[in-house]
Amino acid sequence: MGRVLERLAVAQRALRTLEEVAYREAPSPLERDAAIQRFEYTFEAFWKALQAFLKEREGLEAASPKRVFRLAYEVGLMAEEEARLALSMADDRNLTVHTYNEALAQAIFARLGSYARLMGEVLGRMTDEGRPL
């Protein structure tokens, strides 16, 4: 359980940094780009925490973020709508390498708030009563 706790703590810390910038109404290009960078590392920490949790708690293994999200749905850790949002989040994470495209950067930034809320809710479920933390 130690690895799961470590991964959850890292994901929670990363999420807090994303939340600092994800909800800005009119970010400067610098703030927007910083938010996207924070989204990238928060996404990585989040899916890896979920991966470790599913392995430890459910005995399920998956090597990709999308498979991890599908498994989280299958075991009831995510609702169907949340799983769909998580899969879209994975697609956006893959597109962040193209954020030199202004329109794409703005579109991804606009979705960061919903992604941050989703990650926070799922992390909360993994740390509720009867869960690791």
N, C-alpha and C positions, 0 to 999 in steps of 0.2 A: 504494500500500500504506500510505501515511502515514495516511489517514483510517481504515483498518481498525485499524491499531495504536492510534490515538487512541481509537477506540470500544471496543476490547478493554480498554485500560487503564482507561477510565472504568467499564466494566462490572465489572471485577475489583475496583476500589476500592469501588464501590457494594455488591457482593456481600459484601465483608469487613464492611461496616457492618451488613448484614442478619444475617450469621452471628453477630454479637455478641449479638443478641437473639432470634433465631429458635428457639433450642433451650432456652429457659427453661422449666422444668417448671411453675411456678406464677407466671406474670407478674402483676404488678399491672395494673389497667386502663390506667394510664399507659404501662407497659412494652409491653403488648399493642398499644395504639394506636400507639406509636412504631415497633414492629416492623412493623405494617401499612403505615405511612407509608414505612418503609425498603423494604418489599417493592414498593410502588408505583414508587419511583424506580429500584430495582434492576431490576425487570421492564422498564421503559422502556429503561434502558441496555443490558440484555441483548438484547432483541429488535432494537434498533438496531445493536448490534455484529454480531449474526448476519446482519442485513440487509446491512450493509456487506461482511461476509465473503463472503456468497453472491454479491453483485454482482461483487466483485473477483476472487474465486477461481473461481467457477463461471459467471459471466456471466449470473446469474439475478437478476431484479428482482421485488420484491413490496412493496406499500405498506401491508400490514396485518400485525400480529403473527401471526395464525393462518395466513396464507399463507406467511409466512417459516418458521414451524414445519413446515408441510407440505413446503415445499421442502427444508428441512434433512433431513427424513426421506427424501425422494426421492433426495438425493445421498449418503445414508449417514452424515450427520453425527449423526443421531439414530436410535435404534432405534425400532421401532413403539411399544413401551410408553412410551418417553420422549416421543415425539411426542404420544401421548394425554395424558400428564401435562402437557405444555407447553400443549396446547389447554385443558385444565382450568384451568391456571394463568392463561391469558388470560381465561377466564370469571370466575375469582375476582378478577382485577385489575379487571375491569369492575364487579364487585359492591362493591368497596371504597368506593365513594361512599356506600354504605348501611351503613357500619360503626357508625352510631348505633344499629343493631339489635344488641343485645347477643349474641344467639344467633349471628348471622351473623359478628360480629367474632370470637367464640370459635372458630367452625368454620374460618374462614380462618386464624386464628393456628395452629390445630392442623396445618394443611397446610404452613406456612411452611418447616419443616425439610426436607420432601421437595422443595419447590420450590428451596430454596437448594442442596441436593445436586445436583439436576438442572442448574441453571445452572452450578454449579461444574464438573461433569463435561463439559458441552458447551463451556464456555469453555476448559477444559483441552485438549480435542480441537482447538480452533482455534489453540492456542498450542504444540502438540506439534511434534516434529521434522517438518519439511517444511511447516509452517504458518507464518503471519506472524511470531510472536514466537519 
